């Protein structure tokens, strides 16, 4: 399986997971134990909502990267790094958001989320640079 194809597959799985998790949490609000858990503290409901939304956005980014990576002028090693960084961000960002819900001192695991965002920023930036280089090579 090619590197880019892996990003498309993982991206679609992340989108599906975000949709499933979001619909589950919407339905689960009617279950008293889960409803109470979501109400305290007030930030918890937003954190859970944002986690499933980020799954969808990172999934879309992975699909876009999977479609763009073959068009870039990046080395095979850099393409692999870009691909894996985007895939890993799909785990780190929602995991960091959910880990932040744990009590002190474990709530500091929110920095896992930041690592995921940096990883995704690297992927998008390197891909944009690779497309720019490929366009320049085609024109010149």
Phi, psi and omega in degrees: 000134181287161180299313183295323179296323177300320178295321179296315181296312179298320179300316179294324177294319178296319178298314179298319179296319178297318178294317180296311182298318179295316180290326177296314181293327177294318179287327185287346178300335180282345177277123191303317182296316180289322178300317177295318181298321181287335183278342183231129344292172187299331182290338187301316180299317178295320181299316179293319179296316180293326180299315181287329176292321179295326175303315180294315181294317179292326175298314177298321178296320177296319177297314179299316179296322178298327179280331184271326186308318179295342182268358184271158175259056179251151176293163180300321180293317180291323175299318179296318179296318179297315181299310182293324178297321179291320180295316181296325179297331178294342176262315186294318185295304180294326178296316178298322179293320180285323178295333179294345179281348180289158180288168176308146351273003184290342181295344178288353176292000174300339179292343172298322178297316179299320177298322177295319179293321178296319178298316179291323177299318176301314182299312182292316180296315179294323178293317178298319178296320179294322177292318178300317178295319180294322178294318178296321179292325180288328182276332187251000000 
